[in-house]
Amino acid sequence: MIDTKIGASNSKDDPASVAEAVFAALQADSGRVVTGLKNKNMSAVTEALPDRAAAALHRGMPKPGSAA
């Protein structure tokens, strides 16, 4: 994962705040949690796109060797 674009990114959310948000969502019986402004924006964009376009947008991020 370290050699992927996502793994090499320095702009990850704080794990404690993510865990807190997930716990709060579980308590509220919510089935979906999106934390961080960047993730919320990406989520909104991909929700508006057709599945093929959303997949193409995300395809390169977890690809091994994409961090270089």
NORJO-V969051 format. One record per pair of residues at least 12 apart in sequence whose C-alpha atoms are under 8 Angstrom apart, sorted by the first residue. I is the first residue (numbers start at 1). J is the second residue. D is the distance in whole Angstrom. If there is no record, write none. Layout:
i | j | d
I | J | D
I | J | D
This chain:
i | j | d
1 | 62 | 7
1 | 64 | 7
2 | 67 | 8
3 | 64 | 6
3 | 65 | 5
3 | 66 | 7
3 | 67 | 5
3 | 68 | 7
4 | 61 | 7
4 | 62 | 5
4 | 63 | 6
4 | 64 | 5
4 | 65 | 6
4 | 66 | 5
4 | 67 | 5
5 | 60 | 8
5 | 61 | 5
5 | 62 | 6
5 | 63 | 7
5 | 65 | 8
5 | 66 | 5
5 | 67 | 4
5 | 68 | 8
6 | 61 | 6
6 | 62 | 6
6 | 67 | 8
7 | 62 | 8
7 | 67 | 8
8 | 67 | 6
13 | 35 | 8
13 | 36 | 7
18 | 35 | 6
21 | 33 | 7
21 | 35 | 7
